[in-house]
Amino acid sequence: MRCVLRALRDGTPGQYHYTLDVLPMPGLTSDGTKLNVLPNGNVVESVQKFRDFKPTEYTHRYVTRKPKAFFDDCLQQPPGPKLVECVTTWSANTASGCPVCPL
């Protein structure tokens, strides 16, 4: 997770993956997230949600990052719920000018 947070803080272009698993009763919920950090620093976030090992939802969004100070604070956190919260709340808002491919 720290690698992802550093890449987001620095706006390092690349593709980053992480998975968060939750074990509610009954069944397993899992979110597989792929982040594409673009050269302009904005991010395309793709999330695949699973419930009981079956895909249930797939979303994409084009977002901006929170200020560097947010990530610096997160990187000081020990492993645990606060660090997970950082990985799930890093985006500031939906970015304008989302690239769209013609049909």
Protein Blocks (a to p, Z undefined) as FASTA:
>chain_A
ZZmmmmmmnopacdddddddddddedjddddddddddfkopacddddddeehiafbdcdd
ddddddfklmmmmmmpccdjklmmmmmmmpfbdcehiacddZZ
